[in-house]
Amino acid sequence: MSKKKKIQEVIINQKAAKWCFDKGYKIYPKAVEYKETKYKQKIATKFKLVVEFGSEKKMGEKEYTQKEWSIAIWSVYNYLYNKHSGSKD
């Protein structure tokens, strides 16, 4: 019997992302944990999200894996858009 893969649904709202860009929000991952390969290279394994608005930067508490952080960024775009734009798309 094969194992079922857990699929996480992502809502990609380009309107929300554009609204955030236009207003000056920057959302990006920041590596907080690394592992070393056998060739002495460092590879990031855990990330936190940083939300930058003007000169203000805030780093989230939650840590994400390489596969999770891009999904989390879309969630933040949607959250900011729904909270501040006055639109409930």
PyMOL Python script that loads the backbone (N, CA, C, O; Angstrom):
from pymol import cmd

cmd.read_pdbstr("""\
ATOM      1  N   MET A   1       0.837  -1.168   0.000  1.00  0.00           N
ATOM      2  CA  MET A   1       0.000   0.000   0.000  1.00  0.00           C
ATOM      3  C   MET A   1       0.894   1.248   0.000  1.00  0.00           C
ATOM      4  O   MET A   1       1.839   1.337   0.784  1.00  0.00           O
ATOM      5  N   SER A   2       0.597   2.187  -0.863  1.00  0.00           N
ATOM      6  CA  SER A   2       1.408   3.398  -0.942  1.00  0.00           C
ATOM      7  C   SER A   2       0.940   4.433   0.086  1.00  0.00           C
ATOM      8  O   SER A   2      -0.222   4.468   0.493  1.00  0.00           O
ATOM      9  N   LYS A   3       1.886   5.257   0.478  1.00  0.00           N
ATOM     10  CA  LYS A   3       1.568   6.323   1.431  1.00  0.00           C
ATOM     11  C   LYS A   3       0.922   7.489   0.695  1.00  0.00           C
ATOM     12  O   LYS A   3       1.300   7.819  -0.429  1.00  0.00           O
ATOM     13  N   LYS A   4      -0.048   8.097   1.342  1.00  0.00           N
ATOM     14  CA  LYS A   4      -0.682   9.275   0.759  1.00  0.00           C
ATOM     15  C   LYS A   4       0.134  10.506   1.120  1.00  0.00           C
ATOM     16  O   LYS A   4       0.580  10.667   2.257  1.00  0.00           O
ATOM     17  N   LYS A   5       0.316  11.354   0.150  1.00  0.00           N
ATOM     18  CA  LYS A   5       1.032  12.599   0.385  1.00  0.00           C
ATOM     19  C   LYS A   5       0.044  13.648   0.879  1.00  0.00           C
ATOM     20  O   LYS A   5      -1.073  13.758   0.374  1.00  0.00           O
ATOM     21  N   LYS A   6       0.471  14.410   1.868  1.00  0.00           N
ATOM     22  CA  LYS A   6      -0.343  15.486   2.381  1.00  0.00           C
ATOM     23  C   LYS A   6      -0.155  16.688   1.465  1.00  0.00           C
ATOM     24  O   LYS A   6       0.970  17.139   1.252  1.00  0.00           O
ATOM     25  N   ILE A   7      -1.245  17.203   0.927  1.00  0.00           N
ATOM     26  CA  ILE A   7      -1.191  18.337   0.014  1.00  0.00           C
ATOM     27  C   ILE A   7      -1.742  19.561   0.737  1.00  0.00           C
ATOM     28  O   ILE A   7      -2.849  19.533   1.275  1.00  0.00           O
ATOM     29  N   GLN A   8      -0.967  20.617   0.739  1.00  0.00           N
ATOM     30  CA  GLN A   8      -1.407  21.857   1.368  1.00  0.00           C
ATOM     31  C   GLN A   8      -1.940  22.782   0.298  1.00  0.00           C
ATOM     32  O   GLN A   8      -1.288  23.014  -0.720  1.00  0.00           O
ATOM     33  N   GLU A   9      -3.122  23.306   0.529  1.00  0.00           N
ATOM     34  CA  GLU A   9      -3.739  24.208  -0.430  1.00  0.00           C
ATOM     35  C   GLU A   9      -3.177  25.610  -0.265  1.00  0.00           C
ATOM     36  O   GLU A   9      -3.065  26.123   0.849  1.00  0.00           O
ATOM     37  N   VAL A  10      -2.831  26.211  -1.372  1.00  0.00           N
ATOM     38  CA  VAL A  10      -2.271  27.555  -1.360  1.00  0.00           C
ATOM     39  C   VAL A  10      -3.186  28.451  -2.177  1.00  0.00           C
ATOM     40  O   VAL A  10      -3.571  28.115  -3.297  1.00  0.00           O
ATOM     41  N   ILE A  11      -3.528  29.593  -1.602  1.00  0.00           N
ATOM     42  CA  ILE A  11      -4.318  30.567  -2.348  1.00  0.00           C
ATOM     43  C   ILE A  11      -3.353  31.622  -2.860  1.00  0.00           C
ATOM     44  O   ILE A  11      -2.794  32.405  -2.093  1.00  0.00           O
ATOM     45  N   ILE A  12      -3.173  31.623  -4.162  1.00  0.00           N
ATOM     46  CA  ILE A  12      -2.282  32.595  -4.791  1.00  0.00           C
ATOM     47  C   ILE A  12      -3.145  33.735  -5.306  1.00  0.00           C
ATOM     48  O   ILE A  12      -3.830  33.611  -6.321  1.00  0.00           O
ATOM     49  N   ASN A  13      -3.099  34.834  -4.593  1.00  0.00           N
ATOM     50  CA  ASN A  13      -3.903  35.995  -4.929  1.00  0.00           C
ATOM     51  C   ASN A  13      -2.966  37.087  -5.439  1.00  0.00           C
ATOM     52  O   ASN A  13      -2.375  37.831  -4.657  1.00  0.00           O
ATOM     53  N   GLN A  14      -2.843  37.167  -6.754  1.00  0.00           N
ATOM     54  CA  GLN A  14      -1.927  38.135  -7.340  1.00  0.00           C
ATOM     55  C   GLN A  14      -2.372  39.573  -7.108  1.00  0.00           C
ATOM     56  O   GLN A  14      -1.549  40.486  -7.050  1.00  0.00           O
ATOM     57  N   LYS A  15      -3.677  39.764  -6.977  1.00  0.00           N
ATOM     58  CA  LYS A  15      -4.192  41.105  -6.676  1.00  0.00           C
ATOM     59  C   LYS A  15      -3.703  41.558  -5.300  1.00  0.00           C
ATOM     60  O   LYS A  15      -3.322  42.716  -5.126  1.00  0.00           O
ATOM     61  N   ALA A  16      -3.712  40.649  -4.327  1.00  0.00           N
ATOM     62  CA  ALA A  16      -3.231  40.965  -2.985  1.00  0.00           C
ATOM     63  C   ALA A  16      -1.736  41.254  -3.006  1.00  0.00           C
ATOM     64  O   ALA A  16      -1.277  42.196  -2.359  1.00  0.00           O
ATOM     65  N   ALA A  17      -0.971  40.451  -3.745  1.00  0.00           N
ATOM     66  CA  ALA A  17       0.478  40.659  -3.826  1.00  0.00           C
ATOM     67  C   ALA A  17       0.786  42.009  -4.480  1.00  0.00           C
ATOM     68  O   ALA A  17       1.650  42.743  -4.000  1.00  0.00           O
ATOM     69  N   LYS A  18       0.103  42.335  -5.548  1.00  0.00           N
ATOM     70  CA  LYS A  18       0.318  43.624  -6.222  1.00  0.00           C
ATOM     71  C   LYS A  18      -0.032  44.771  -5.289  1.00  0.00           C
ATOM     72  O   LYS A  18       0.691  45.765  -5.239  1.00  0.00           O
ATOM     73  N   TRP A  19      -1.134  44.651  -4.544  1.00  0.00           N
ATOM     74  CA  TRP A  19      -1.533  45.694  -3.602  1.00  0.00           C
ATOM     75  C   TRP A  19      -0.426  45.901  -2.567  1.00  0.00           C
ATOM     76  O   TRP A  19      -0.083  47.037  -2.241  1.00  0.00           O
ATOM     77  N   CYS A  20       0.131  44.803  -2.053  1.00  0.00           N
ATOM     78  CA  CYS A  20       1.211  44.894  -1.061  1.00  0.00           C
ATOM     79  C   CYS A  20       2.443  45.569  -1.655  1.00  0.00           C
ATOM     80  O   CYS A  20       3.046  46.429  -1.012  1.00  0.00           O
ATOM     81  N   PHE A  21       2.824  45.191  -2.874  1.00  0.00           N
ATOM     82  CA  PHE A  21       3.981  45.806  -3.536  1.00  0.00           C
ATOM     83  C   PHE A  21       3.753  47.308  -3.719  1.00  0.00           C
ATOM     84  O   PHE A  21       4.630  48.122  -3.427  1.00  0.00           O
ATOM     85  N   ASP A  22       2.565  47.657  -4.205  1.00  0.00           N
ATOM     86  CA  ASP A  22       2.246  49.065  -4.469  1.00  0.00           C
ATOM     87  C   ASP A  22       2.259  49.909  -3.199  1.00  0.00           C
ATOM     88  O   ASP A  22       2.626  51.083  -3.243  1.00  0.00           O
ATOM     89  N   LYS A  23       1.866  49.332  -2.079  1.00  0.00           N
ATOM     90  CA  LYS A  23       1.833  50.053  -0.806  1.00  0.00           C
ATOM     91  C   LYS A  23       3.207  50.101  -0.127  1.00  0.00           C
ATOM     92  O   LYS A  23       3.401  50.858   0.824  1.00  0.00           O
ATOM     93  N   GLY A  24       4.144  49.309  -0.605  1.00  0.00           N
ATOM     94  CA  GLY A  24       5.498  49.348  -0.063  1.00  0.00           C
ATOM     95  C   GLY A  24       5.858  48.216   0.877  1.00  0.00           C
ATOM     96  O   GLY A  24       6.894  48.275   1.539  1.00  0.00           O
ATOM     97  N   TYR A  25       5.028  47.186   0.951  1.00  0.00           N
ATOM     98  CA  TYR A  25       5.351  46.026   1.784  1.00  0.00           C
ATOM     99  C   TYR A  25       6.374  45.142   1.081  1.00  0.00           C
ATOM    100  O   TYR A  25       6.310  44.939  -0.131  1.00  0.00           O
ATOM    101  N   LYS A  26       7.304  44.628   1.848  1.00  0.00           N
ATOM    102  CA  LYS A  26       8.255  43.631   1.352  1.00  0.00           C
ATOM    103  C   LYS A  26       8.191  42.456   2.317  1.00  0.00           C
ATOM    104  O   LYS A  26       8.316  42.635   3.529  1.00  0.00           O
ATOM    105  N   ILE A  27       7.999  41.273   1.789  1.00  0.00           N
ATOM    106  CA  ILE A  27       7.910  40.073   2.619  1.00  0.00           C
ATOM    107  C   ILE A  27       8.909  39.069   2.060  1.00  0.00           C
ATOM    108  O   ILE A  27       8.878  38.742   0.874  1.00  0.00           O
ATOM    109  N   TYR A  28       9.793  38.583   2.925  1.00  0.00           N
ATOM    110  CA  TYR A  28      10.830  37.672   2.454  1.00  0.00           C
ATOM    111  C   TYR A  28      11.273  36.745   3.585  1.00  0.00           C
ATOM    112  O   TYR A  28      11.093  37.054   4.763  1.00  0.00           O
ATOM    113  N   PRO A  29      11.859  35.596   3.208  1.00  0.00           N
ATOM    114  CA  PRO A  29      12.349  34.662   4.231  1.00  0.00           C
ATOM    115  C   PRO A  29      13.750  35.048   4.697  1.00  0.00           C
ATOM    116  O   PRO A  29      14.541  35.596   3.930  1.00  0.00           O
ATOM    117  N   LYS A  30      14.043  34.759   5.947  1.00  0.00           N
ATOM    118  CA  LYS A  30      15.387  34.960   6.494  1.00  0.00           C
ATOM    119  C   LYS A  30      15.814  33.641   7.128  1.00  0.00           C
ATOM    120  O   LYS A  30      15.126  33.113   8.001  1.00  0.00           O
ATOM    121  N   ALA A  31      16.923  33.125   6.697  1.00  0.00           N
ATOM    122  CA  ALA A  31      17.421  31.852   7.231  1.00  0.00           C
ATOM    123  C   ALA A  31      17.823  32.023   8.691  1.00  0.00           C
ATOM    124  O   ALA A  31      18.488  32.993   9.056  1.00  0.00           O
ATOM    125  N   VAL A  32      17.405  31.060   9.527  1.00  0.00           N
ATOM    126  CA  VAL A  32      17.744  31.119  10.952  1.00  0.00           C
ATOM    127  C   VAL A  32      18.450  29.856  11.434  1.00  0.00           C
ATOM    128  O   VAL A  32      18.968  29.813  12.550  1.00  0.00           O
ATOM    129  N   GLU A  33      18.467  28.830  10.586  1.00  0.00           N
ATOM    130  CA  GLU A  33      19.149  27.583  10.959  1.00  0.00           C
ATOM    131  C   GLU A  33      19.777  26.981   9.707  1.00  0.00           C
ATOM    132  O   GLU A  33      19.192  27.004   8.624  1.00  0.00           O
ATOM    133  N   TYR A  34      20.978  26.442   9.881  1.00  0.00           N
ATOM    134  CA  TYR A  34      21.724  25.893   8.752  1.00  0.00           C
ATOM    135  C   TYR A  34      22.199  24.480   9.075  1.00  0.00           C
ATOM    136  O   TYR A  34      22.306  24.086  10.236  1.00  0.00           O
ATOM    137  N   LYS A  35      22.480  23.732   8.013  1.00  0.00           N
ATOM    138  CA  LYS A  35      23.199  22.471   8.186  1.00  0.00           C
ATOM    139  C   LYS A  35      24.391  22.513   7.245  1.00  0.00           C
ATOM    140  O   LYS A  35      24.378  23.216   6.234  1.00  0.00           O
ATOM    141  N   GLU A  36      25.412  21.759   7.589  1.00  0.00           N
ATOM    142  CA  GLU A  36      26.630  21.750   6.789  1.00  0.00           C
ATOM    143  C   GLU A  36      26.681  20.467   5.971  1.00  0.00           C
ATOM    144  O   GLU A  36      26.427  19.380   6.491  1.00  0.00           O
ATOM    145  N   THR A  37      27.008  20.596   4.691  1.00  0.00           N
ATOM    146  CA  THR A  37      27.129  19.432   3.832  1.00  0.00           C
ATOM    147  C   THR A  37      28.513  18.820   3.995  1.00  0.00           C
ATOM    148  O   THR A  37      29.375  19.378   4.674  1.00  0.00           O
ATOM    149  N   LYS A  38      28.713  17.682   3.373  1.00  0.00           N
ATOM    150  CA  LYS A  38      30.019  17.023   3.491  1.00  0.00           C
ATOM    151  C   LYS A  38      31.133  17.816   2.811  1.00  0.00           C
ATOM    152  O   LYS A  38      32.316  17.559   3.037  1.00  0.00           O
ATOM    153  N   TYR A  39      30.742  18.790   1.969  1.00  0.00           N
ATOM    154  CA  TYR A  39      31.730  19.638   1.296  1.00  0.00           C
ATOM    155  C   TYR A  39      31.889  20.991   1.989  1.00  0.00           C
ATOM    156  O   TYR A  39      32.380  21.950   1.392  1.00  0.00           O
ATOM    157  N   LYS A  40      31.476  21.058   3.238  1.00  0.00           N
ATOM    158  CA  LYS A  40      31.624  22.255   4.085  1.00  0.00           C
ATOM    159  C   LYS A  40      30.819  23.460   3.601  1.00  0.00           C
ATOM    160  O   LYS A  40      31.164  24.604   3.897  1.00  0.00           O
ATOM    161  N   GLN A  41      29.741  23.197   2.855  1.00  0.00           N
ATOM    162  CA  GLN A  41      28.842  24.268   2.454  1.00  0.00           C
ATOM    163  C   GLN A  41      27.696  24.338   3.452  1.00  0.00           C
ATOM    164  O   GLN A  41      27.264  23.314   3.980  1.00  0.00           O
ATOM    165  N   LYS A  42      27.210  25.534   3.707  1.00  0.00           N
ATOM    166  CA  LYS A  42      26.075  25.702   4.604  1.00  0.00           C
ATOM    167  C   LYS A  42      24.798  25.826   3.783  1.00  0.00           C
ATOM    168  O   LYS A  42      24.731  26.581   2.813  1.00  0.00           O
ATOM    169  N   ILE A  43      23.787  25.065   4.195  1.00  0.00           N
ATOM    170  CA  ILE A  43      22.485  25.099   3.540  1.00  0.00           C
ATOM    171  C   ILE A  43      21.444  25.473   4.587  1.00  0.00           C
ATOM    172  O   ILE A  43      21.397  24.882   5.666  1.00  0.00           O
ATOM    173  N   ALA A  44      20.608  26.461   4.261  1.00  0.00           N
ATOM    174  CA  ALA A  44      19.563  26.878   5.193  1.00  0.00           C
ATOM    175  C   ALA A  44      18.495  25.801   5.293  1.00  0.00           C
ATOM    176  O   ALA A  44      18.085  25.231   4.282  1.00  0.00           O
ATOM    177  N   THR A  45      18.044  25.522   6.514  1.00  0.00           N
ATOM    178  CA  THR A  45      17.011  24.509   6.731  1.00  0.00           C
ATOM    179  C   THR A  45      15.763  25.069   7.398  1.00  0.00           C
ATOM    180  O   THR A  45      14.679  24.505   7.242  1.00  0.00           O
ATOM    181  N   LYS A  46      15.891  26.160   8.134  1.00  0.00           N
ATOM    182  CA  LYS A  46      14.753  26.794   8.797  1.00  0.00           C
ATOM    183  C   LYS A  46      14.756  28.288   8.489  1.00  0.00           C
ATOM    184  O   LYS A  46      15.809  28.922   8.416  1.00  0.00           O
ATOM    185  N   PHE A  47      13.562  28.833   8.312  1.00  0.00           N
ATOM    186  CA  PHE A  47      13.402  30.233   7.941  1.00  0.00           C
ATOM    187  C   PHE A  47      12.328  30.894   8.787  1.00  0.00           C
ATOM    188  O   PHE A  47      11.409  30.233   9.270  1.00  0.00           O
ATOM    189  N   LYS A  48      12.451  32.205   8.963  1.00  0.00           N
ATOM    190  CA  LYS A  48      11.397  33.023   9.534  1.00  0.00           C
ATOM    191  C   LYS A  48      11.066  34.089   8.496  1.00  0.00           C
ATOM    192  O   LYS A  48      11.919  34.478   7.699  1.00  0.00           O
ATOM    193  N   LEU A  49       9.826  34.555   8.514  1.00  0.00           N
ATOM    194  CA  LEU A  49       9.426  35.585   7.566  1.00  0.00           C
ATOM    195  C   LEU A  49       9.674  36.966   8.146  1.00  0.00           C
ATOM    196  O   LEU A  49       9.476  37.203   9.338  1.00  0.00           O
ATOM    197  N   VAL A  50      10.110  37.868   7.282  1.00  0.00           N
ATOM    198  CA  VAL A  50      10.310  39.263   7.641  1.00  0.00           C
ATOM    199  C   VAL A  50       9.319  40.087   6.821  1.00  0.00           C
ATOM    200  O   VAL A  50       9.220  39.933   5.604  1.00  0.00           O
ATOM    201  N   VAL A  51       8.595  40.957   7.506  1.00  0.00           N
ATOM    202  CA  VAL A  51       7.684  41.888   6.838  1.00  0.00           C
ATOM    203  C   VAL A  51       8.280  43.277   7.024  1.00  0.00           C
ATOM    204  O   VAL A  51       8.483  43.746   8.145  1.00  0.00           O
ATOM    205  N   GLU A  52       8.554  43.915   5.900  1.00  0.00           N
ATOM    206  CA  GLU A  52       9.171  45.243   5.918  1.00  0.00           C
ATOM    207  C   GLU A  52       8.187  46.244   5.329  1.00  0.00           C
ATOM    208  O   GLU A  52       7.616  46.024   4.260  1.00  0.00           O
ATOM    209  N   PHE A  53       8.000  47.344   6.046  1.00  0.00           N
ATOM    210  CA  PHE A  53       7.122  48.413   5.564  1.00  0.00           C
ATOM    211  C   PHE A  53       7.800  49.729   5.891  1.00  0.00           C
ATOM    212  O   PHE A  53       7.907  50.105   7.059  1.00  0.00           O
ATOM    213  N   GLY A  54       8.257  50.429   4.869  1.00  0.00           N
ATOM    214  CA  GLY A  54       9.031  51.643   5.082  1.00  0.00           C
ATOM    215  C   GLY A  54      10.346  51.286   5.763  1.00  0.00           C
ATOM    216  O   GLY A  54      11.093  50.433   5.283  1.00  0.00           O
ATOM    217  N   SER A  55      10.621  51.941   6.880  1.00  0.00           N
ATOM    218  CA  SER A  55      11.862  51.649   7.606  1.00  0.00           C
ATOM    219  C   SER A  55      11.637  50.638   8.728  1.00  0.00           C
ATOM    220  O   SER A  55      12.568  50.310   9.463  1.00  0.00           O
ATOM    221  N   GLU A  56      10.427  50.154   8.861  1.00  0.00           N
ATOM    222  CA  GLU A  56      10.086  49.223   9.938  1.00  0.00           C
ATOM    223  C   GLU A  56      10.170  47.777   9.446  1.00  0.00           C
ATOM    224  O   GLU A  56       9.638  47.439   8.389  1.00  0.00           O
ATOM    225  N   LYS A  57      10.850  46.923  10.233  1.00  0.00           N
ATOM    226  CA  LYS A  57      10.970  45.501   9.911  1.00  0.00           C
ATOM    227  C   LYS A  57      10.491  44.691  11.107  1.00  0.00           C
ATOM    228  O   LYS A  57      10.831  44.989  12.251  1.00  0.00           O
ATOM    229  N   LYS A  58       9.702  43.666  10.827  1.00  0.00           N
ATOM    230  CA  LYS A  58       9.257  42.762  11.885  1.00  0.00           C
ATOM    231  C   LYS A  58       9.484  41.331  11.428  1.00  0.00           C
ATOM    232  O   LYS A  58       9.115  40.951  10.316  1.00  0.00           O
ATOM    233  N   MET A  59      10.097  40.545  12.304  1.00  0.00           N
ATOM    234  CA  MET A  59      10.335  39.140  12.004  1.00  0.00           C
ATOM    235  C   MET A  59       9.319  38.298  12.781  1.00  0.00           C
ATOM    236  O   MET A  59       9.106  38.508  13.975  1.00  0.00           O
ATOM    237  N   GLY A  60       8.706  37.356  12.091  1.00  0.00           N
ATOM    238  CA  GLY A  60       7.733  36.475  12.730  1.00  0.00           C
ATOM    239  C   GLY A  60       8.397  35.500  13.683  1.00  0.00           C
ATOM    240  O   GLY A  60       9.612  35.307  13.645  1.00  0.00           O
ATOM    241  N   GLU A  61       7.597  34.893  14.529  1.00  0.00           N
ATOM    242  CA  GLU A  61       8.087  33.927  15.506  1.00  0.00           C
ATOM    243  C   GLU A  61       8.175  32.513  14.925  1.00  0.00           C
ATOM    244  O   GLU A  61       9.055  31.737  15.294  1.00  0.00           O
ATOM    245  N   LYS A  62       7.262  32.191  14.021  1.00  0.00           N
ATOM    246  CA  LYS A  62       7.166  30.824  13.507  1.00  0.00           C
ATOM    247  C   LYS A  62       8.291  30.509  12.533  1.00  0.00           C
ATOM    248  O   LYS A  62       8.686  31.349  11.724  1.00  0.00           O
ATOM    249  N   GLU A  63       8.801  29.278  12.624  1.00  0.00           N
ATOM    250  CA  GLU A  63       9.842  28.825  11.704  1.00  0.00           C
ATOM    251  C   GLU A  63       9.219  27.957  10.616  1.00  0.00           C
ATOM    252  O   GLU A  63       8.276  27.205  10.862  1.00  0.00           O
ATOM    253  N   TYR A  64       9.761  28.076   9.417  1.00  0.00           N
ATOM    254  CA  TYR A  64       9.266  27.349   8.255  1.00  0.00           C
ATOM    255  C   TYR A  64      10.405  26.569   7.606  1.00  0.00           C
ATOM    256  O   TYR A  64      11.573  26.937   7.728  1.00  0.00           O
ATOM    257  N   THR A  65      10.052  25.492   6.918  1.00  0.00           N
ATOM    258  CA  THR A  65      11.031  24.731   6.147  1.00  0.00           C
ATOM    259  C   THR A  65      11.160  25.361   4.760  1.00  0.00           C
ATOM    260  O   THR A  65      10.450  26.309   4.425  1.00  0.00           O
ATOM    261  N   GLN A  66      12.074  24.817   3.967  1.00  0.00           N
ATOM    262  CA  GLN A  66      12.274  25.288   2.593  1.00  0.00           C
ATOM    263  C   GLN A  66      10.978  25.181   1.792  1.00  0.00           C
ATOM    264  O   GLN A  66      10.691  26.048   0.967  1.00  0.00           O
ATOM    265  N   LYS A  67      10.206  24.146   2.023  1.00  0.00           N
ATOM    266  CA  LYS A  67       8.964  23.938   1.271  1.00  0.00           C
ATOM    267  C   LYS A  67       7.815  24.797   1.772  1.00  0.00           C
ATOM    268  O   LYS A  67       6.869  25.039   1.023  1.00  0.00           O
ATOM    269  N   GLU A  68       7.864  25.262   3.005  1.00  0.00           N
ATOM    270  CA  GLU A  68       6.736  25.964   3.615  1.00  0.00           C
ATOM    271  C   GLU A  68       6.776  27.483   3.497  1.00  0.00           C
ATOM    272  O   GLU A  68       5.721  28.118   3.495  1.00  0.00           O
ATOM    273  N   TRP A  69       7.956  28.086   3.399  1.00  0.00           N
ATOM    274  CA  TRP A  69       8.013  29.542   3.510  1.00  0.00           C
ATOM    275  C   TRP A  69       7.316  30.267   2.366  1.00  0.00           C
ATOM    276  O   TRP A  69       6.740  31.332   2.592  1.00  0.00           O
ATOM    277  N   SER A  70       7.344  29.739   1.159  1.00  0.00           N
ATOM    278  CA  SER A  70       6.675  30.433   0.052  1.00  0.00           C
ATOM    279  C   SER A  70       5.160  30.421   0.228  1.00  0.00           C
ATOM    280  O   SER A  70       4.483  31.385  -0.129  1.00  0.00           O
ATOM    281  N   ILE A  71       4.634  29.336   0.776  1.00  0.00           N
ATOM    282  CA  ILE A  71       3.197  29.255   1.069  1.00  0.00           C
ATOM    283  C   ILE A  71       2.841  30.295   2.130  1.00  0.00           C
ATOM    284  O   ILE A  71       1.812  30.963   2.031  1.00  0.00           O
ATOM    285  N   ALA A  72       3.691  30.427   3.138  1.00  0.00           N
ATOM    286  CA  ALA A  72       3.444  31.391   4.217  1.00  0.00           C
ATOM    287  C   ALA A  72       3.457  32.821   3.697  1.00  0.00           C
ATOM    288  O   ALA A  72       2.684  33.652   4.173  1.00  0.00           O
ATOM    289  N   ILE A  73       4.309  33.123   2.739  1.00  0.00           N
ATOM    290  CA  ILE A  73       4.364  34.479   2.177  1.00  0.00           C
ATOM    291  C   ILE A  73       3.044  34.819   1.500  1.00  0.00           C
ATOM    292  O   ILE A  73       2.540  35.930   1.665  1.00  0.00           O
ATOM    293  N   TRP A  74       2.477  33.892   0.745  1.00  0.00           N
ATOM    294  CA  TRP A  74       1.177  34.138   0.113  1.00  0.00           C
ATOM    295  C   TRP A  74       0.095  34.365   1.163  1.00  0.00           C
ATOM    296  O   TRP A  74      -0.806  35.178   0.956  1.00  0.00           O
ATOM    297  N   SER A  75       0.175  33.664   2.270  1.00  0.00           N
ATOM    298  CA  SER A  75      -0.789  33.862   3.355  1.00  0.00           C
ATOM    299  C   SER A  75      -0.675  35.270   3.938  1.00  0.00           C
ATOM    300  O   SER A  75      -1.688  35.893   4.258  1.00  0.00           O
ATOM    301  N   VAL A  76       0.541  35.768   4.075  1.00  0.00           N
ATOM    302  CA  VAL A  76       0.746  37.119   4.609  1.00  0.00           C
ATOM    303  C   VAL A  76       0.226  38.156   3.615  1.00  0.00           C
ATOM    304  O   VAL A  76      -0.405  39.131   4.025  1.00  0.00           O
ATOM    305  N   TYR A  77       0.477  37.968   2.317  1.00  0.00           N
ATOM    306  CA  TYR A  77      -0.078  38.879   1.311  1.00  0.00           C
ATOM    307  C   TYR A  77      -1.596  38.961   1.465  1.00  0.00           C
ATOM    308  O   TYR A  77      -2.163  40.052   1.512  1.00  0.00           O
ATOM    309  N   ASN A  78      -2.244  37.810   1.543  1.00  0.00           N
ATOM    310  CA  ASN A  78      -3.704  37.777   1.670  1.00  0.00           C
ATOM    311  C   ASN A  78      -4.172  38.435   2.963  1.00  0.00           C
ATOM    312  O   ASN A  78      -5.161  39.168   2.968  1.00  0.00           O
ATOM    313  N   TYR A  79      -3.469  38.176   4.050  1.00  0.00           N
ATOM    314  CA  TYR A  79      -3.836  38.758   5.342  1.00  0.00           C
ATOM    315  C   TYR A  79      -3.759  40.289   5.290  1.00  0.00           C
ATOM    316  O   TYR A  79      -4.707  40.972   5.679  1.00  0.00           O
ATOM    317  N   LEU A  80      -2.637  40.825   4.814  1.00  0.00           N
ATOM    318  CA  LEU A  80      -2.459  42.275   4.750  1.00  0.00           C
ATOM    319  C   LEU A  80      -3.491  42.923   3.832  1.00  0.00           C
ATOM    320  O   LEU A  80      -4.053  43.968   4.157  1.00  0.00           O
ATOM    321  N   TYR A  81      -3.731  42.301   2.697  1.00  0.00           N
ATOM    322  CA  TYR A  81      -4.694  42.836   1.738  1.00  0.00           C
ATOM    323  C   TYR A  81      -6.089  42.876   2.346  1.00  0.00           C
ATOM    324  O   TYR A  81      -6.774  43.896   2.261  1.00  0.00           O
ATOM    325  N   ASN A  82      -6.513  41.778   2.958  1.00  0.00           N
ATOM    326  CA  ASN A  82      -7.853  41.716   3.543  1.00  0.00           C
ATOM    327  C   ASN A  82      -8.005  42.666   4.734  1.00  0.00           C
ATOM    328  O   ASN A  82      -9.083  43.220   4.950  1.00  0.00           O
ATOM    329  N   LYS A  83      -6.949  42.853   5.492  1.00  0.00           N
ATOM    330  CA  LYS A  83      -7.020  43.701   6.683  1.00  0.00           C
ATOM    331  C   LYS A  83      -6.991  45.193   6.351  1.00  0.00           C
ATOM    332  O   LYS A  83      -7.718  45.976   6.962  1.00  0.00           O
ATOM    333  N   HIS A  84      -6.156  45.590   5.389  1.00  0.00           N
ATOM    334  CA  HIS A  84      -5.906  47.011   5.177  1.00  0.00           C
ATOM    335  C   HIS A  84      -6.501  47.608   3.901  1.00  0.00           C
ATOM    336  O   HIS A  84      -6.598  48.830   3.799  1.00  0.00           O
ATOM    337  N   SER A  85      -6.896  46.801   2.940  1.00  0.00           N
ATOM    338  CA  SER A  85      -7.329  47.370   1.652  1.00  0.00           C
ATOM    339  C   SER A  85      -8.789  47.780   1.652  1.00  0.00           C
ATOM    340  O   SER A  85      -9.200  48.584   0.816  1.00  0.00           O
ATOM    341  N   GLY A  86      -9.572  47.253   2.557  1.00  0.00           N
ATOM    342  CA  GLY A  86     -11.011  47.551   2.546  1.00  0.00           C
ATOM    343  C   GLY A  86     -11.768  46.632   1.611  1.00  0.00           C
ATOM    344  O   GLY A  86     -12.995  46.705   1.533  1.00  0.00           O
ATOM    345  N   SER A  87     -11.064  45.773   0.902  1.00  0.00           N
ATOM    346  CA  SER A  87     -11.685  44.824  -0.020  1.00  0.00           C
ATOM    347  C   SER A  87     -11.628  43.427   0.594  1.00  0.00           C
ATOM    348  O   SER A  87     -10.660  43.086   1.274  1.00  0.00           O
ATOM    349  N   LYS A  88     -12.641  42.636   0.362  1.00  0.00           N
ATOM    350  CA  LYS A  88     -12.689  41.276   0.910  1.00  0.00           C
ATOM    351  C   LYS A  88     -12.716  40.230  -0.201  1.00  0.00           C
ATOM    352  O   LYS A  88     -13.563  39.337  -0.201  1.00  0.00           O
ATOM    353  N   ASP A  89     -11.778  40.346  -1.152  1.00  0.00           N
ATOM    354  CA  ASP A  89     -11.702  39.383  -2.278  1.00  0.00           C
ATOM    355  C   ASP A  89     -11.289  38.024  -1.806  1.00  0.00           C
ATOM    356  O   ASP A  89     -11.175  37.100  -2.611  1.00  0.00           O
TER     357      ASP A  89
END
""", "prot")
cmd.dss("prot")
cmd.show_as("cartoon", "prot")
cmd.util.cbc("prot")
cmd.orient("prot")
